[in-house]
Amino acid sequence: MKDLVVGIDIGGTNFRVGAVLADGSLHSWRDALIRASDGPEAGLQRITALIEQVCADAGLWPAAIGIGSTGPVDRIRGAIMNPYTLPTWEDVDIVTPLSRRFGVPVVLENDADAAALGEAWMGAGRDMKRMLMVTVGTGIGTAVILNGQIYRGYADAHPEGGHIPLDPSGPECYCGARGCWESLAGGPAIGEYARTLVVQHPNSLLLQMVGNDIEKIDAALVADAARNNDPAALQVVE
């Protein structure tokens, strides 16, 4: 019998659930919209359903569950403390209900820290003493690995590199500052810039992908178009 661990990534727009074997190989994964405004109870029901689906895909029950969530999070209490990118999800204990449902250990981490641990274990940071991780989604997250350990700031605070101000005259960020890295280059900002730029490229693949409905352009489509060498998308990425 192979050991199975379930990994959950909770972002401001989507969440993903993966079934991972003990050797680090990904057996299967599924994703869905988080729809945070529906409330944490509805979100937990969707997360639970996806966990059950990936476990059914693998034909195994999980030995443990790990959660990486957009922050801020209280990893000691197992609670998501996020009034910004997850509206209505403030002080939500996510660990206890999942632990009760599946009867296994459940651990919560900041999503960038969880991603950094994954890269240090099986990815680009393997065998490296020092590593910087940058995650780009609805927001921008950062994490640092020093000598094999997650760097944790003062009072265990997570270093929020996405909120470094880059342009004091830039757009206002929900954190209260202006021109944060996240407000300039996070997923929503990428989509907004692409929607502005694409009008200069009437033959853009981006426009074809959305049937000329500019409002449907988002960061994921920009990435897809850039992989296909679309000039407008490449300009946005650059």
Phi, psi and chi 1 to 4 in degrees:
 res  aa     phi    psi   chi1   chi2   chi3   chi4
   1 MET       -  127.1  177.8   69.6   72.5      -
   2 LYS   -86.7  141.7  -65.5 -178.3  177.7  179.3
   3 ASP   -74.9  140.3  -74.7  -26.1      -      -
   4 LEU  -124.4  132.8 -176.5   78.3      -      -
   5 VAL  -119.1  138.1  172.7      -      -      -
   6 VAL  -101.4  128.7  167.4      -      -      -
   7 GLY  -110.4  136.3      -      -      -      -
   8 ILE  -123.6  129.3  -55.4  167.6      -      -
   9 ASP  -113.3  119.0  172.2   50.5      -      -
  10 ILE  -111.1  114.7  -58.7  175.9      -      -
  11 GLY  -111.1 -177.9      -      -      -      -
  12 GLY   -74.4  -17.1      -      -      -      -
  13 THR  -117.2  -47.2  -55.7      -      -      -
  14 ASN  -123.4  164.1  -56.6  -66.5      -      -
  15 PHE  -132.1  150.9   72.1   96.6      -      -
  16 ARG  -130.0  144.5  -62.8  172.8  180.0   85.3
  17 VAL  -128.4  126.4  177.2      -      -      -
  18 GLY  -124.4  146.2      -      -      -      -
  19 ALA  -103.1  117.5      -      -      -      -
  20 VAL  -118.8  133.0 -179.1      -      -      -
  21 LEU   -84.2  166.5  -58.8  177.8      -      -
  22 ALA   -61.5  -24.6      -      -      -      -
  23 ASP   -84.7    5.0   62.7   -0.2      -      -
  24 GLY    91.1   -3.1      -      -      -      -
  25 SER   -78.1  141.8   59.7      -      -      -
  26 LEU   -87.6  118.2  178.4   64.6      -      -
  27 HIS   -78.8  -50.3 -177.5  -78.6      -      -
  28 SER  -162.3  160.2   60.8      -      -      -
  29 TRP  -151.9  158.0   67.7  -82.0      -      -
  30 ARG  -141.9  157.4  -65.2  171.8 -178.9 -102.8
  31 ASP  -140.6  164.5   66.0  -14.9      -      -
  32 ALA  -160.5  165.4      -      -      -      -
  33 LEU   -70.3  137.9  -67.2  172.0      -      -
  34 ILE   -76.0  -33.3 -171.2   66.2      -      -
  35 ARG    47.0   58.7  -61.9 -152.7  -63.4  -96.0
  36 ALA   -57.1  -33.4      -      -      -      -
  37 SER   -66.6  -14.4   58.5      -      -      -
  38 ASP   -72.1  -12.8  -70.3   -7.9      -      -
  39 GLY   103.4  154.4      -      -      -      -
  40 PRO   -65.3  -32.6   19.2  -30.3      -      -
  41 GLU   -63.4  -44.1 -174.5  174.5  -16.8      -
  42 ALA   -65.7  -38.4      -      -      -      -
  43 GLY   -63.5  -42.4      -      -      -      -
  44 LEU   -62.3  -36.9  -88.0  166.5      -      -
  45 GLN   -64.1  -40.6  -70.2  174.8   -5.5      -
  46 ARG   -68.2  -40.1  -75.8 -166.2  -74.4  -86.1
  47 ILE   -63.6  -45.0  -70.0  168.2      -      -
  48 THR   -59.2  -42.5  -60.4      -      -      -
  49 ALA   -63.3  -40.1      -      -      -      -
  50 LEU   -69.4  -36.6 -111.3   62.1      -      -
  51 ILE   -59.4  -45.7  -65.4  172.5      -      -
  52 GLU   -61.6  -36.6  -68.0  170.6  -14.9      -
  53 GLN   -68.5  -44.5  -70.9  176.4   31.1      -
  54 VAL   -70.2  -31.9  -63.0      -      -      -
  55 CYS   -67.9  -38.2  -70.2      -      -      -
  56 ALA   -65.6  -38.0      -      -      -      -
  57 ASP   -58.6  -40.2  -67.8  -19.5      -      -
  58 ALA   -84.8  -17.5      -      -      -      -
  59 GLY    69.2   26.9      -      -      -      -
  60 LEU  -138.0  151.3  -65.2  169.7      -      -
  61 TRP   -92.2  141.9 -164.6 -106.6      -      -
  62 PRO   -69.5  145.9   26.2  -34.3      -      -
  63 ALA   -87.2  -22.4      -      -      -      -
  64 ALA  -165.2  162.7      -      -      -      -
  65 ILE  -130.8  131.6  -64.1  171.6      -      -
  66 GLY  -118.5  138.3      -      -      -      -
  67 ILE  -122.4  128.8  -52.6  164.3      -      -
  68 GLY  -112.8  118.6      -      -      -      -
  69 SER  -123.4  147.1  174.5      -      -      -
  70 THR   -53.7  141.9 -179.6      -      -      -
  71 GLY   -97.8  178.4      -      -      -      -
  72 PRO   -78.2  150.5   27.0  -33.2      -      -
  73 VAL  -128.6  153.9  -58.4      -      -      -
  74 ASP  -106.3   94.6 -174.2  -30.4      -      -
  75 ARG   -69.2  -25.2   64.5 -174.0 -176.5   86.9
  76 ILE   -70.7  -45.0  -56.5  -59.9      -      -
  77 ARG   -84.1  -13.7  -67.2  175.4   48.7 -121.4
  78 GLY    73.8   35.4      -      -      -      -
  79 ALA  -121.6  141.5      -      -      -      -
  80 ILE   -89.2  125.4  -64.3  174.0      -      -
  81 MET  -117.6   66.2  -44.3  -75.4  -66.5      -
  82 ASN  -129.8   95.0 -163.3  -20.3      -      -
  83 PRO   -85.1   -2.9   30.8  -34.1      -      -
  84 TYR  -102.3  -74.9  -60.0  116.1      -      -
  85 THR   -80.2  -11.1   52.7      -      -      -
  86 LEU  -126.2   75.8  -73.8  173.3      -      -
  87 PRO   -58.4  137.2   18.7  -30.5      -      -
  88 THR    82.6  -10.1   75.9      -      -      -
  89 TRP   -96.1   66.7  -75.4   56.6      -      -
  90 GLU  -111.4  124.0 -172.5  161.2    1.1      -
  91 ASP    57.9   54.6 -163.0   14.2      -      -
  92 VAL  -103.2  115.1  175.2      -      -      -
  93 ASP   -75.5  106.2  177.7   -1.0      -      -
  94 ILE   -97.3  -22.6 -168.6  171.5      -      -
  95 VAL   -71.3  -46.4  165.2      -      -      -
  96 THR   -60.4  -50.5  -59.8      -      -      -
  97 PRO   -64.0  -36.1   17.2  -29.0      -      -
  98 LEU   -71.6  -37.3  -69.0  179.8      -      -
  99 SER   -63.7  -41.4 -178.7      -      -      -
 100 ARG   -66.6  -40.9  -73.7  174.2  178.4  166.7
 101 ARG   -66.7  -41.8  168.0   65.0 -174.5   85.9
 102 PHE  -104.7  -10.4  -66.2   95.9      -      -
 103 GLY    66.6   31.4      -      -      -      -
 104 VAL  -134.2  163.6  -61.2      -      -      -
 105 PRO   -62.6  139.3  -21.1   32.0      -      -
 106 VAL  -129.3  133.1  179.5      -      -      -
 107 VAL  -126.9  138.7  174.8      -      -      -
 108 LEU  -113.2  135.1  172.2   68.2      -      -
 109 GLU  -136.7  160.0  -89.4  -72.9    2.8      -
 110 ASN   -57.9  142.2  171.3  -83.2      -      -
 111 ASP   -63.4  -37.1   55.8   -8.3      -      -
 112 ALA   -68.3  -38.4      -      -      -      -
 113 ASP   -63.7  -42.0  -75.5  -22.2      -      -
 114 ALA   -63.2  -42.2      -      -      -      -
 115 ALA   -63.5  -39.5      -      -      -      -
 116 ALA   -63.9  -41.3      -      -      -      -
 117 LEU   -61.8  -40.3  -75.2  172.5      -      -
 118 GLY   -62.8  -44.8      -      -      -      -
 119 GLU   -66.2  -36.3  -71.5  -65.9  -26.1      -
 120 ALA   -67.8  -31.8      -      -      -      -
 121 TRP   -80.1  -50.4  175.8   37.4      -      -
 122 MET  -127.1   -0.7  -63.6  -63.8  -64.0      -
 123 GLY  -122.8 -137.7      -      -      -      -
 124 ALA   -64.9  -23.4      -      -      -      -
 125 GLY   -95.3    8.8      -      -      -      -
 126 ARG   -59.8  129.7 -158.8  168.0 -176.2  173.5
 127 ASP    66.9   14.4  -59.2  -37.0      -      -
 128 MET   -99.5  140.5  -59.7  -66.5  176.5      -
 129 LYS   -80.5  -29.9  -69.6 -175.7  177.6  179.8
 130 ARG  -132.6  136.1  -60.7  179.1  -59.1  -80.9
 131 MET  -151.7  139.2 -174.2 -171.8   79.6      -
 132 LEU  -110.6  129.0  169.6   66.3      -      -
 133 MET  -110.7  133.0 -179.3   76.7 -169.1      -
 134 VAL  -124.0  125.1  177.9      -      -      -
 135 THR  -112.3  134.9   62.7      -      -      -
 136 VAL  -119.7  116.7 -179.5      -      -      -
 137 GLY  -145.5 -132.6      -      -      -      -
 138 THR   -58.4  -37.3  -56.1      -      -      -
 139 GLY  -119.5 -172.4      -      -      -      -
 140 ILE  -121.2  124.0  -70.1 -179.7      -      -
 141 GLY  -114.3  153.3      -      -      -      -
 142 THR  -134.4  151.7   56.3      -      -      -
 143 ALA  -151.1  153.9      -      -      -      -
 144 VAL  -128.6  132.4  177.4      -      -      -
 145 ILE  -106.8  124.5  -60.3  -72.7      -      -
 146 LEU  -123.4  120.1  -65.9  178.1      -      -
 147 ASN    51.3   42.5  -62.1  -42.1      -      -
 148 GLY    81.9    1.9      -      -      -      -
 149 GLN  -120.9  148.0  -57.8  -68.1  -39.8      -
 150 ILE   -67.0  130.3  -66.3  175.5      -      -
 151 TYR   -76.5  127.0  167.7   76.5      -      -
 152 ARG  -119.5  133.6  -57.8 -169.0 -171.2  -82.4
 153 GLY   -76.1 -167.6      -      -      -      -
 154 TYR   -56.8  134.8  174.9   73.6      -      -
 155 ALA    56.4   31.7      -      -      -      -
 156 ASP    68.8   17.5 -148.4   30.2      -      -
 157 ALA   -74.4  142.5      -      -      -      -
 158 HIS   -82.2  135.0  176.6   74.5      -      -
 159 PRO   -73.1  107.4   24.2  -31.0      -      -
 160 GLU   -89.2   79.5  -67.5  -73.5   -3.8      -
 161 GLY   -62.9  -25.1      -      -      -      -
 162 GLY   -65.0  -15.1      -      -      -      -
 163 HIS  -107.0   22.8  -67.2  -74.0      -      -
 164 ILE   -74.5  121.9  -64.7  172.6      -      -
 165 PRO   -70.6  125.1  -17.7   32.4      -      -
 166 LEU  -105.5  -27.7  -60.0 -177.6      -      -
 167 ASP  -140.5  100.6 -179.6    2.0      -      -
 168 PRO   -58.4  -20.1  -21.7   32.5      -      -
 169 SER   -99.6    8.5   62.5      -      -      -
 170 GLY   -77.6 -174.7      -      -      -      -
 171 PRO   -64.5  150.7   22.6  -32.5      -      -
 172 GLU   -71.3  134.9 -174.2  174.5   -4.6      -
 173 CYS   -99.3  155.3 -179.0      -      -      -
 174 TYR   -64.0  -16.1   60.0   77.3      -      -
 175 CYS   -77.4  -10.9   74.0      -      -      -
 176 GLY   107.8  -16.7      -      -      -      -
 177 ALA   -88.9  174.6      -      -      -      -
 178 ARG  -117.0  144.4  -79.0 -166.3  171.5  -85.7
 179 GLY    66.4   31.1      -      -      -      -
 180 CYS   -63.7  153.4  -72.1      -      -      -
 181 TRP   -51.6  -44.0 -173.9   12.0      -      -
 182 GLU   -63.7  -41.4  179.6  168.7  -54.6      -
 183 SER   -72.1  -19.7   67.0      -      -      -
 184 LEU   -94.4  -29.8  -67.7  167.6      -      -
 185 ALA  -138.3   12.0      -      -      -      -
 186 GLY   -74.2  175.2      -      -      -      -
 187 GLY   -51.8  -51.5      -      -      -      -
 188 PRO   -59.9  -37.1  -26.5   36.9      -      -
 189 ALA   -68.4  -37.9      -      -      -      -
 190 ILE   -61.6  -47.0  -68.6  171.5      -      -
 191 GLY   -61.2  -43.1      -      -      -      -
 192 GLU   -64.0  -42.9 -178.0  178.2   -7.2      -
 193 TYR   -65.0  -41.0 -179.7   49.4      -      -
 194 ALA   -63.1  -39.7      -      -      -      -
 195 ARG   -64.9  -31.8  -69.8 -170.8  -68.2  -87.1
 196 THR   -74.9  -41.5  -58.5      -      -      -
 197 LEU   -76.2  -32.9 -177.8   71.9      -      -
 198 VAL   -65.3  -21.5   77.9      -      -      -
 199 VAL   -64.3  -20.5  -64.2      -      -      -
 200 GLN   -83.5   -3.6  -57.2  171.9   23.1      -
 201 HIS  -129.9   75.7  -61.4  -94.5      -      -
 202 PRO   -62.5  -19.8   20.4  -32.1      -      -
 203 ASN  -100.2   16.2  -62.6  -41.8      -      -
 204 SER   -64.3  141.8  170.2      -      -      -
 205 LEU   -60.2  -32.7  175.0   60.9      -      -
 206 LEU   -57.1  -44.5  -92.0  173.7      -      -
 207 LEU   -64.7  -38.8  -76.0  174.1      -      -
 208 GLN   -64.0  -38.4  -63.8  174.4   32.2      -
 209 MET   -65.6  -27.2  -66.3  167.9   74.6      -
 210 VAL  -110.4   12.2  -63.5      -      -      -
 211 GLY    59.5   37.3      -      -      -      -
 212 ASN    67.3   10.9  -71.7  -44.4      -      -
 213 ASP   -92.1   91.8 -173.5  -10.3      -      -
 214 ILE   -56.2  -33.5  -70.2  176.7      -      -
 215 GLU   -64.2  -15.7  -67.2  -53.7  -49.3      -
 216 LYS   -85.8   -6.7  -68.5 -177.8  178.1  178.5
 217 ILE   -72.1  127.4  -65.6  174.6      -      -
 218 ASP  -134.4  179.6   60.2   16.1      -      -
 219 ALA   -63.2  -36.4      -      -      -      -
 220 ALA   -63.3  -41.5      -      -      -      -
 221 LEU   -67.2  -36.9  -71.0  175.9      -      -
 222 VAL   -59.6  -44.5  171.0      -      -      -
 223 ALA   -62.8  -43.5      -      -      -      -
 224 ASP   -62.2  -44.6  -73.1  -17.9      -      -
 225 ALA   -66.8  -36.8      -      -      -      -
 226 ALA   -64.8  -37.3      -      -      -      -
 227 ARG   -63.0  -24.5  -68.2 -172.1 -170.1   98.8
 228 ASN   -98.4   18.5  -74.2  -77.7      -      -
 229 ASN    62.0   32.0  -64.4  -46.2      -      -
 230 ASP   -71.1  123.5  176.9   61.3      -      -
 231 PRO   -56.5  -42.5  -26.1   35.5      -      -
 232 ALA   -64.6  -45.2      -      -      -      -
 233 ALA   -65.0  -40.6      -      -      -      -
 234 LEU   -63.3  -35.5  -72.0  170.5      -      -
 235 GLN   -66.1  -39.8 -173.9  174.6  -21.6      -
 236 VAL   -62.9  -46.7  173.0      -      -      -
 237 VAL   -61.6  -43.2  171.7      -      -      -
 238 GLU   -61.5      - -179.7   65.4   24.6      -
